[in-house]
């Protein structure tokens, strides 16, 4: 999870350190992450400490698997790749707690905004459903005036429809 250190060796289920090096294909299989994505993360600086053989092949230790799992977990929480370095400990420096909190608070604000937007959409759909049900139960369709009012109220982009809070 974020904020924890990633040691150079991971721990096996038996509690022993796993210092075995993996090829990129093995890491991809274990992490369920395509090899191209692993290389991309390395290029973006999200995955460091990659060792190279004399022939240039990549080799990864157990910490790479943990790091990939943390990256994927953060992505599943909605963080963009650009935000993830702020949430992970770098081997060369300590975690910047203020930066972590700023990043987390920013994501929470994004979620709050999305939730508010979804609630407005839900309220609009509920109102539309009620209007249609009552009109259809009375045996008629919506009038042209009602359709125009709906268009003005619901079909305009939020910025041009005015504040709907």
N, C-alpha and C positions, 0 to 999 in steps of 0.2 A: 504494500500500500504506500501511498505517498509519504514523504517525510522520513522514511526509514532508510538506513544505509543499506547498500548492496555490497556485501563482502565479495572478495575475489573467489570465494568458494561457497557453494550452497550446501545445504544440509540434506542428506538423503533421508528417506523415511526411517531408517535405522538410527538416525541421529549422528551419523558420521559425515564429515566433510566430503563433498564430491568435487574432486580436483581434476577430473577427466575432461579433456578438451573434445569439443564436438565440431563436426563439419557443419556448414551452413544448412545442408539438407536435413541433418538430424535435429538441429535447433528448430528449423522450420516445422518439422513433423511434431516435435514435442510441444512447441508453442502454438501450433495451428496458425502459424503466420507464414505467408508466402516468402520465399527467399528474396524475391525482389523487394518486398516491404522491409525485410531485415536490412538489406543493403541501403535502402532509402533512409531508414532510421539512422544508420551509421553515418551516411553522408550529411544528415541534418544535425548530427552531434547528439542524438538521443541515446545512442548505443556506443559506448566507448570501451576501451580496453580490449579491443579485438586483436588477437595475435595473428601473425602471418607466418606461414611456412616459408622455407627457402624458395619454393615454387610460387609463392604469392597467394596460396589458398588461405582462406580465413579459418580461424579456429576460435571457438568460444568456450568459456568455462560456464559453470552453473550460474554465475551471477547474471549472465546475459539472458538466460531463461527467466529469471526473476524480474529482471528489468523489462523484458518484453511483456510479461504478464502485468506488470504495473502500468506500462504504457497503454496496453489494451484496456485495462480496467478504467483508467482515466478517460480514455476515448469513449468508453461506454457510459461514463458520467457526463459526456457532452463536451469535454474539453477539446479544444483544437490543438493540433500538434505544436503550434507556436506557443501555447500556454504551458505545455507539459514540462519543459525544462525548469520552470519556476517551482514545480512541485516535487522534483526529484533531487536527491542529494547527488552532487557531483563529487567525484573522487578527489578532486583538487581543492574543493572549498566546501564550507559548511552551508547548511540550508539557510537562506535568507527568510527568516520567519515573517517579516513584514511583507515581503513579496509573495510568500505563500498565502497569507491572509488576504492580501489585495486580490490575488488571482481567484481564490475561493469566493470572496465576496462578489467579485465581478460575475462569476458563473451563477451564483445565487440570484443576483439581480437579473441576469438573462432569463433564468427560469421563472422568476416572479413576473417578468414582463410577458413571457410566453403564456403562463397560466392566466394572467389577466386577459390577454387576447383570446385565449381559448374559452374563457368564461363568457366574454362578450359574444363570441360566435355561438356558444351554446344558448345563451339567452335569446339571441336573434332567431336561431333555428326553432327554439321552443315557441316563441311568439308567432313565427310564421306557421308552424304546425297548428297551433291553436286557431289562428285566423282561417286557415284552409279547412280545418275540421268543422268549425262553426258555419262557414259559408256553405260547405258541401252538405252538411246536415240539414241546412235550410233549403237545399235543393237547387242552389245556383253557384255559378262560378264567380270569381272576383270581378269587380267592375274595372273598367279602364282606369278610373281614378285610384282605386285601391292598388292596382298593379303599378301605376306611376309612383304612388307613395312608397310602395315596397322598394321599387328601384332606387328612389331617392334615399330611403332609409338604410337599405342593406347592400345594395349592389355597387355603391360608390366606394372607392378606396377610403380607408379610415381617415386619412388626412383631409380629404375634400368633403367628407360627410359631417365634419365637425366632431367635437368631443362627445363620445358616446358613454362616458363614465357616469 
